[in-house]
Every structure is written in C-alpha cells, then in structure tokens.
Amino acid sequence: MNTPSDADLLAKWRARPAPLLPLLHDFHERDGFLSEASLRAISEDLRIPIADLFGTVTFYHHFSRNPEGYSRARVCTGPICALAGADGLLAGLPNAQAMPCPGRCDEPIPVLDRDRVLCGTTAAELSSRPSPLPPAPHADIEECVFAHIRTPGRATLAGYRATGGYAGLENALRGRPGSLLDVIDASGLAGRGGAGFPTGRKWRAVAEAAGEPKTIVCNADEGEPGCFKDRALMDYDPHAVIEGMIAAGFATGATRGFIYLRYEYPDTLSILETALEEARGAGLLGPEARGPGRPFDLWVRRGAGAYICGEETSLLNSLEGKHPFPRNRPPFPVTHGYEDLPTVVNNVETLASVPHILVHGADWYRGLGIGDHAGTKVISLSGDVTRPGNYEVPMGFPLMTLIDDWAGGVPGGRKIQAVTMAGLSGGFLAGDDLEVTLDEPDIRSKGSFLGAGGIMVFDDSRDMIEVAHSAMEFFAEESCGKCFPCRIGTQRLTERLHGEGPPEVGVWIDEVHDLGDTMMQTSACGLGQAAPLITESLIRYFPDRVSSHVTESA
C-alpha cells in the first residue's frame, strides 16, 4: 500500500465535519510523530493559526512531537495499576513511558502499544484481551443497559435486532417528537456521566432553541480514573448508543451527531465504526434516515488524551479544533454548543438507556430504582475487591451490599480502609460513612458525590497519604491551566501531600483547607472544584495519618 501524501490526507479530511483531530491522527500514525512541516501544512489548509495549532497539539498527551514517539509503549500508572505493580512493569519495558489511567481498572495493567491495548502485570504476561463482560446479574435485580449485553453477537446489527434493538426507535419515529420527549421526561432519566441533569429537560431545551443545524454529541471520553463502564457498553452494545443518539436527534430536530471517543480505546473505535457502517447500510443513518429530506448521520471523533475533555464544553472546543479549555457558562451548550448552535451532550450510559425506555416505558424505568430514585446506575468497581468489574444496580442500592455480597468483599482477610467516589473526583468515604446508598442525595450528605460511578476500594494495608498524593498529582497534571485557582492550587496540594509545607499540624491543615476552599469557590470547571475533596476527606477520615505525615516531613 502506498503511503498517503500530505495532499492525500488533507483532501481526505478538509471537507468533513470536525476534521482536525482525525487529520492529526493520520499524520501522527503515518510519520510516528507530528513534525513542524506537517503542522504547517495542516495550519495552512484548515486556516488555523500555527501558534494556536502548536498550543492545541502539545496540550494532548498522546500526540508526540518527537520522532518515533508514536511507537513508544505507554504504561498505566494510575491508582489501581500502581497497586498492581505498574512502576515495575514500566521499568521493565524498554523506552516505555507512563500514562494516566486508560480505563482498564477491571483488568490491570494496561499497556498501549500504538493501536493495541495489552494487559498483564509483567512483560511476559502482556496480551491483547477483549473488555471483560459484566458479571452475571443477581436474580432479584432487573437490569436496564446490561439486560442483553451478554448475548453473543449483540454488537452486530443482526444480533442487536434479534434482541429487540431498534424496535423502540421505530415506534417512536411513527409518532411526534414531543411524545418521545414526554416519555424521557416521565422516566426520570438523568445524566449518567456525573452531572445528573434531567435528560428530557436537556433535550427539550435543544428542541426549543433557535438555530440550525442542531447536534447530538455522545461524551465517550471516559477519562476519570476508576471508570470503565462506557467501554463495556460501546464494545458489546454499540447499537444501543447509536439508537439512543438517533432518538435524541428525532426528539430535538438535530441532523448530525458525534461520538467523542477517548484515545485509549482503539478497539472500541473499530467496533463503533463498524456499527455505524451497519446502521448506514440499513438506512438508519444517512441523508434520508428519517425520510426524504430528513437527514441524520453520526461520526466518531477520537480524542488524544486529555482528562479535561470529559468536561462538555472542553469536549466541544476539542471537536471544533480549538484549544480544549472549558468555556465560560452561560451560555450553555443547549443553545450555544457545537459551532455555537444548539447541542445535546449526553454520556454513553445515558444514551444506552433510551432504547430500553422506549420499549418498556417510562414507568418501568422509574420503577427500577429503590424508593423515590429512578432507574439504575452502572458502578465501575475496582481495587482491593475480589471481583472487580461493572455492576448495574438500582439507584439507592447499599454500597456495602455491592462490595461484600456482589463483588466478594476484600480479599486476603483484610478490611476496607476507604473507597473513592466518582472515580477520584468525589474524594474518600470511610468508617461509618461506608454505610451509604448509591444515590446522589445520600452520598452528597457525606460530603462526596456519585458522579460517573467509579468506586475504588483500598484495604487497610494501603497508605492513604500515598493514595491521596497520587490522586492530587493526577489532577495537577490534568489541570488545563486556564484558571489560576486550579492551576496553582492542585500543585500546592500535591506539594503538601508530598511532604512540603509548614511543620505544624494545625497550620498545615488550615493552609490545606484554605487552598481547597479557594479552589472550590473560584475554579472555572469541575476539576478544580472537585480536586480538594481528596484532601478534605483525607483530613476528615484519617487525622492521625495526616498528623504523622506532617510531623515526619518536618
């Protein structure tokens, strides 16, 4: 096969939607890095100022500016993989480099080798493996998004249709968009990516907003350490995500959509692209997907490694080829989203819930939760637990029942010392607060939040100062730098957890509280607002360890 020229690659992408990221990926893979000559060619063709393009490219982790950088293996050194010996594996792989958590906490340690993901705890054990399927459900619990995910062949169009796929959409398309909105409203479905905003209200706002064309965006940039649910859904049930996006397009009047996929899921990229081609071939997507003159189409756009792109406005800037800083809000994406036009941004799990609601009804979905809580939540459980994995539980389900009864508890006869909530962003829960139920009101009453549903378990052998330091170091590295409270605050908190700072315990605590309060009150986005929950919960649950840390560091 002939190597494509600069002109070939530029011609391939310049007229397509959201061209910059795929164009950069093609140059990067062709040459093994992004040369100055390549960037200047892209800059001229897409009319992006060269200084802006350099700033954007160097913001992402996985775009290399050094020759052969693409060929360097990258090893996860995130919280769970660190417990499994990631530093030793990194040292044993020639020319390898560390990378943040790539969403394989259920099967550590992942190594990204070009476009292959290998897993294993030693170099000799590394092998390519499919995403683990969710464990079998409990007989007395009804699932939503995982109801058919274990059925062989579900990822294909034929397999999806054989298990009821697209039936709900076909019924909805025979009715009015307003009727579909009413069903989603009545179901109580809320965002499953962390924010928890009512889905029906978001879709209705876009439907009523002025401006065309409207856009549906699936946020599949699952960058929170400890979260890996979206990968399983996309790998085994991609058509559910596509059906949910088509339904959202019908309800809102949108004619186009994007799946923004995190870089570290190359296998998922191939699965999604195959599913989209199947959907186009079946007439579900394309220029007449909803009848003559009524188009709707979807495209995958792959990120390049930036935690902040999980924030919806950073994601939109990234799609548009801009520097992925968070935007000031208001205005919100429902009126000023992609290309400054009305846009729905929903998480993978949220969209995958929609087809089931369309088949079974709003009352069914609302009734899946416990008490007044609607629906289910997928929890990504990892760390010091016997059976890590993705578990779909009713909203309001007890945390300790999930850990002890469903996931087999802590191995080796040890006890739970702490868990993190919302991946890392929710900080720690420990002690009596472990008797919490998995819903936002109860978890927020403990000073944390459920978020995207990642929970990491740490047993009583772990040093919580080390765990907290690793977490804050991650936030400091991933801070976009737009606002100084987050940019400086995460660095100062990392230093305090590393042993730098005042030698008096009371002064150290007051300073950490002051830094955290400033970040929470004044940071531009959720990263800076949430990062201090690590130190605040550390001080709350582990005062003796904090005191010894400060004293030993003096």
N, C-alpha and C positions, 0 to 999 in steps of 0.2 A: 504494500500500500504506500502511495506517495505521501510524503509529509506535507500537510497543508501549508501554504504560504501565508504571510501576514494578510495579503489581499483576500485570500480564500476565507480566512477566519472573520475578517471584518465584514465581508459581504454576507457571510452566513448569519451574522447576528444584528447588523446595524438597524434593520427594519423590523426586528422582532420586539415584542414587549419586554421591558426591563432587561436590556441587553448587556449591561456592564458586567455583572457577576459571571454569567456563563462565558462571556468573552475572555475575561481574566482567567477563568479556569482552563479554557482551551489553550491559551498561550502558556500558562503555567505548566500544564501537563506536556505540551509539545517540547518545551525548552528545558524543563526541570527547574525553572525559576522565572521571575519576571524581570527582564532586562530593561535598562533605560531606553533602549531603542524600541522595544515592544510597547512600553508605556507611552512613549512619544507618539507612536503610530495610533494607539488607541485614543490618546488625548485629542489628536487632530481629527480623527474620524468621527468620534462621538461629541466633539466640541466641548470637552471638559478641560478646564484649565489644568496645565500639567502639575502645578503646585497642589491643587485640590486632589488630583488623582494620586499623587505620591502620598499625600496625607491619608487618603482613604485606604490605599493598598497596605501601607505599613501599620494600619490600625488592626488588621486581621492577623490572627495567629498563624494561619496555615498558608499564607502567600509568602513565599521566600524571595528575597532579593539577591540571594547568593547562589552561584551556580551549583546545581545538583541538590539544592535544598529540598526539592520535592521528593527526592529519593531517600531522605533521612527518615528512619523509623521514629515514630513518636510513641512514648510510653505514658500511660496514665499514672499520675502521682497524686490523684485525688484522695479524699478522706478514706474511702473503703479500700482502695487499692494500696494505699500506704500501710494499712493494717495487714495486707496480704503479702507484703514484701516488695513493693514497687521499686524502691530505691535499689535493691539488689538486682532486680531484673534490668533496670535501666543501666546499671554499671556493667552488666554482662553482655549488653548488645553494642557492638562497635558503632560508633558515630551516631548513636541514638540521642534523642532529646526528650525532655519531659513535656507533657501537655496536661491541661486541666481535664477534669472528669468528662469522658466522652459518652456517658450514658450506658455503661455495661456493668453497673454495680452488682447486678444479679449473677455475674459470671466474670469475676476479676481474674487476671489483669489484662485489659485490652491493649493491644499494640496496633497502631495504624501504620501500615506499610503501603505507601502510595494509596491505591484504592482498594486495599484489602484490610479487613479487621481480623486480627489474630488474637486468641485468648489463651492464657496459661500463666502459671506462677513462676516458671523457669523457661529459659530459652529453648530447651529441648522439648517442652510440653506445648509450645505455641502451635495453635492450629485454627483454621477457619471453622466457625460453627454458626448455625442459624440462631436467631434470637430464641431464648427459652420461651416455651408456651406458658401461660399462666397455670398454676396448679389447679387440679380439679376442684370445682366448686363444692361447697357444702350443700347437702341435700335439702336443707330447710331455707336456703337463701336463693332468691331468684336474681339472676344477673341481667344486665342490660347490654352494655357494649361487648362483654365477653360471652354472650349467650351462644354464639355459633363459632367463635374464633378457633376452637379446637377441631372443627370439622375439616377433614382433609380436603384440600382443593379450594377452600373458602376464598383464597386470594385471587382466584381466576374469576372471570365474568361468569362462566358457566357454573362454577361452584357457588358463587355468590347468589346467582338467581335460583339455584336449586335449594338454597336455604332461605328463600323469601326475599332476597335482595332486590331492590328497585320496585317492589310491589307498592310500598307506601308512597314513593315518589310518583308513580304512575297514577295512583288515585288522587294525589294532591294536585297534579297538573291538570286534571279534569275539572277542578274547582277554581275558586278565586284565590289570588294571593292573600287577601285579607283573612280567608278561612284558615289558611296554613298558619298565618301569624297568630290567630286566635288559639290554635292548638298549642303552639310553642309557648305562648303566654300562660295558658292554663296549666301546662305541665309543671311549671316551676323550674324548668331547666335554667341553670345559671352557669356562667363561665367556669370551666374546669381547669383552666390554666393558672389560676391563682387569684384573679381579681374577684370572681364570683358575681359579676354583673349579670342581671337577668337577660337571657338571650333574646327572648321575644321583644323586650323593650329596645334592645340594640338594633334588631332587625327592623322594627317599626320606625325607629328614628331615621335609618337609612332610606327606607321606603318613602318616607315623607319629606326627605331632604331634597333641595333643589340641586341640579347639576347632573350631567351625563358625560361619559358612561360611569356607572357605578361598579364597584369592585368587591369581590369576596376574597379575603385573604385567610388562609389557614396558617396559623402560627405553629410550625413544627420545629422551631428552633429550641429544642428541649435541652437547654444548657445548664439548668440548676443541678449541682451535684446531688446524687441520690435519687434522681428522677429518670425513669426509663420506661414509663408506661406507653408513651406515644410511639416509641419504636415498635413495640409489640403490636399495637393496633395497626400501624401502617404496614408492617411486614406480613401480617396474617389476615388483615381485613381492609385492604386499601380502598375497595369499592364502597365501603361504608362511609369513609371520609369523603369520597367523591360524591356519593349520593347526598350526603349532608350539605355539601357545597352547592350542588345543583338546586336543592330545595331552598337554600338561602338565597340563591340568585333569583329564583322564581318569586319568592316572597318579597324581595326588595326591589326587583326590577334591574338587578345587576346583569351585565352581559359578559363579564370576564372575571377570572379569578387566578390566584397564585397559591401554590403550596410552597412556603418558605421553609426549606429543609436544612437542618443543621449539617455542617460539613462532615461530621464524624460518622454519618450513617450512609456510607457508599452503597451498601447492599440494598438499603431501603430506597435509595434513589432509583436503582434499576427496577425494583418492584413497582414503584409508583409510576414510572414512565411506561412500563408495560401495561399497567391497569388503565392509564389514561388513553393509550392507543386502543385498547379493547373497547373502552367507552366511546371513543370517536367512531370506531368501526361499527358500533351498534347504533349510531345516531344519537347517543345520549349527550354528546358534546359536538360542537361544530357550528357552522354558520346558520343552520336551521334546526338546532337542537330542541327548540320549543315551538317549532312550526315555521312556516315561511316568513322570512324577515325577522325572526326572533332568535338571535344567536346567543350561545353561551359556551365559552371554552375555558379551559384550565391549563396552566403550565406550572412545572416545577422550577423553582429557582433555588440553587444550593448556596448556602452561606459559606463563610470562610473562616469561622472560628472567632466568635466574639460573643461573650455572655450577654452583653448589653442588648444584643439584637433580639433577645427574648422579650424586651420591652417593646410594646406595639409600635410606638412612634419611631424608635430606633430602627425597627424592622422595616417600616415603610421608607425611611430615608435610605436604608441599605438597598431595598428593591429599586428605588429610583436612581441608584448610582451615586448617591451623596454620601458624605461622611456620616456614619451612623450614630450621631448624637441623638439623645432624646429631644423631642420637640417641646416647646412650651405649650401648656394646655390651660384654658381653652385657646383656640378651637379644638374640638375633639375629632377623631377620625370619622365619626359618623357623618360629619358634614365636610371635613377637610382632611381626607385621608390620602390614599394613593393619588398622586398628581393633583393634590388639593381638591379632590372630589369625594363624594360620599362613599364610605368604605366600611364594610364589616370586617373586623379582625376577630376570629374565633380560634380556640385551641383545638387540637386533634380530637381529644376525648369529647369535647362539646359537640363537634360536628358528627362524630361517630354515633352519638346518642340519638340524633334526629331521626334516622331511618326507623329505629325501634319505636320511637314515639309515634311516628306516622302510621305504623302498623297496629300498635296496641292501644294507642290513645293516651290522652293527657292524664286521665285518672289513674290509669295503670302505672305510668311513670311516677306520678306523685306518690302513689301508694307503695313504691319500692323502699322509700325511706322509713325511718323509725320516728314515731311521734309526728311532729309537725314538719319534719325535714323531708324534702322532696328528692327522690331519685337515689342514685348510687354514686360512689366515688371510687376510682381506681387508686390504690395505695401501692407505691413502689417501696418495698421493704427490703433493707439490706443491712450489712454489718454483722454484728455478733448475734446472729439468729440462725437456727438450724436449717430452715427452708426459706432462703431469700427468694423474692420474686414479686410479681404483680398480683394483687388481690383486689377483686371488686367487692366492696362491702356496702351495705346500706348506709346512707347518711345518718349519723347518730350512733354508729356502732362503737362498742368499747375498744379502746386501743389495746388494753392488756389481753382481751379475748383474742384479738387478731394475732398478737405476738405469741402468746402462750399456747392457745388452743389450735389456731390455724397454722402458724408458722413454726411450731415445735419448741418455742422458748429459746433461751440462751444455751448454747452447747457447753459441754465440759463441766457442768455443775456450777457454773458461775452465775452471778446475779446481774441484773440490769443496773448500770450506774446512771445512764442518761440516754435520751433519744434526741435527735434533732427533728424539728418540724419544718415543713415547706422546703425540703431539701436541706439547705443550710440557713435560708433566709429567716426562718422562724425562731432561730436560736434553740436552746435546750429546754427540755422538760425533764424533771427528775423528782424523786421522792414521792410524796402523796399525789403530786400533780400528774403522775402517770395514769392515775385512775380517771382519765379524761375520755370523753366520747369524741368520735371523729366527725366534728361539725364545727363551723366557724364560731358560733356563739360560745360554746363551751371552751374551745381552745383559746379564743381571744380573752376569755375571763382569766386565763392563766398567764397572760402576757405574751402569747405567741399567736400563730395563725396556721391554718391548714395549708393554704396555698395550693401548689400543684400536686401535693400529696406524696412527696418523697419523705420517707422516715428512715433514718439511720440509727442503728442500735449500737451502744457502746457498753461493754461489760465492765465489771469492777476491777479489771486489770489495766484499764486504759488511763493514761494521764490526761485529764481534761484540760489542763493548760496547753499541752501539745495539740490536742484536738482543736481547741479554740484558736490557737496561733495559726494552725494550718488553714482554718476557715477564714480568718481575717486576712491572711496573706493572699488567699484566693480573691477576696473582694478587693483588696488593694491593687492586685494585678489587673482585675477586670474592670475597675472603675474607668469610665470613658474619659474622665478628666475635664468634662465640661464645667462642672461647678466645684468651687474650691472646698466647700464643707466635706464632700465625699472624697475628693482627690487627696486632700491633706489628712482628713480625719481617719480614713482607713489606714493610711501609712502610720499615723501616730499610734493608733490602737494596735497595729501589728508590732510596732516597737515596744509598746508596754507589755505585750504578751511574750515578747522575745527576751525580756529582761532589762530593757532600758526604761528609765524613768525615775521618779522620786523614790528614795529608800524607805519612806514612812508609809505604812499600810493605809492609814486614813487619807493621806494626801494623794496617794496613788489612786484609791477608789474615787475620791472626789474629782480628780482630773479625768478619769475614765468616764464617770457619769457626765461631766460637763462636755466632753468631746461627743459622747453619744447623743446627748440632748440637742446639741447644736446640729449634728448631722440629721437627726430625725425631723427637726423643725424646719431646716433650710435647704436640704438636698433637693436636687431637681427631679429625681426619679426614685423608684423603689429600691435600687441598690443601696444608695446612701441612707435611705430611711430605715432599711431593714438590717443592715450590717451590724449596728450597735446592739441588736438583740442577742448576738453572740456573747458580748462582754457583760451586758446587763444580766442575762440569765446565768452566766458563769459566776458572777458575784453573788447572785441570789441563792443559788443551789450549792455552791462549793466555796464558802467563805474561808474555810480553813486552808484549802489548797491555794487560794488566792493569797492569803497571808504568808504562807510558806514560800510561795513563788517570789513575792516582793522581798521578803527577808533574805532568801538565798541569793537574790540578784544584787543586793546592796553591796 
